[in-house]
Amino acid sequence: GLVYDSRDFEPDPSRGIFAEITHERSHRAVGSNFEFNRTYASVRYFYQIFPSVFKKLVFASRVAFVHNAGNLPFFEYRNMWS
């Protein structure tokens, strides 16, 4: 996976971007009982609104995308976001 992180403070960000993309491949050739692909991408954005008036008011948003393909086992369904 790849990650980009420009948040000012990881545990409690006031501004910045956190973006990531990961890819999983499960295949019989590497010892798995299942064959599937999963691609996950997300972007989180943090922006402090009116910092002179509200010290801790932060606008936060996230956009995420998950694509699953192949023969997913039932226990992988918990990782399927909506």
Phi, psi and omega in degrees: 000166176234142180225139171237129184222115176239020180295147181284330181209109189306312182290333184211073186288146173253336178202157177126180182231139171234116181233142180212153172217132179226155177222131176245140176228121177247126186215148179298332182295337179254016173100003180276155174272355185231155176235113178201163175237145174222129175240130181233132176223139176209152176227129176243137184232133180234133180214126180280123182265128179048062185297336179284336181261311182246109185293326185242018178274114184233130172275124180231138178217158178214139173236129182226151180220131176232132176235122178246138178217142177108202185262083180283133174286159185300328183285352175272350181297334179296340179268006178268106183274159176234000000 
